[in-house]
Amino acid sequence: MKKLVAYITTGYPSTSFTVDVASTLAEAGADTLELGVPFSDPVADGPIIEKANLLSLQNGFKIKQLFEISTQISTHIDTMWMGYFNSFYHKGFDLMANEAKKANLSGFIIPDLPFEEAVAYQKIMREKDMTLIDFLAPTDTDNRISMIAQNAQKFIYLVAYTGITGSGQAESLDEIIAKTRAVTTTPIFVGFGVDEHTAKEKVIGVDGVIAGSVFVKVLLDETLSHNEKIRKISTIAKEIKEKINE
């Protein structure tokens, strides 16, 4: 069965809501949760996730809350922290890894940490039986694809296009998928531009999809009540999971 990785921004609209949404996504069929660490300059994310990041910070989000929330969530769903390297560096990568291990997380996703610089941190993660997810993009050279793919664990995050999340752009991934398959058996998940309308197409040739903006958009919708947001997120997750496995 193909997998669904779902992203939500921690602490928006509240920390208790984050816990509720995580449980909802697990019940709706999400296999892994990317728990977004709010940051003031999320360079790989589009305006939807950027807005949620800023609103969470304005609401007073603190890293301590991330630790507390993660402990509650990880009992329901495989959980990873997705954030920018500044957040991990500022608190201390060792400390973040230790807290993640205590909270029973499976790893980190850090989009602005280049593979060459990530090597030192991979060792820390592997010592704790966690994973630092590697990224591939259609613009990567054959040598780079081989180097990154052979090192990857858990899954490879294949960026569907060059740009930011949520823009809905698309380009053929057939060539990079074939090149990646030739050098590794690690599952490939496609991210960027995935929603209930694009999921069936995005999952062709890969093992799963990563969806974020489609869920965060619901979190930001002030016309919906708490329960309405929960129901809508559940419906979207179920639809995506169903479509990628048709």
Buried (B, 14 or more C-beta within 10 A) or exposed (E): EBBBBBBBBBBBBEBEBBBBBBBBBBEBBBBBBBBBBBBEEBEBBBEBBBBBBBBBBEEEBEBEBBBEBBBBBBEBBBBBBBBBBBBBEEBEBEEBBEBBBEBBBBBBBBBBBEBEEBEEBBEBBEEBEBBBBBBBBBEBEEEBBBBBBEBBBBBBBBBBBEBBBBBBEEEEBEEBBEBBBEBBEBBBBBBBBBBBBBBBEBBEBBBBBBBBBBBBBBBBEEEBEEEEBBBBBBEBBBBBBBBBBE
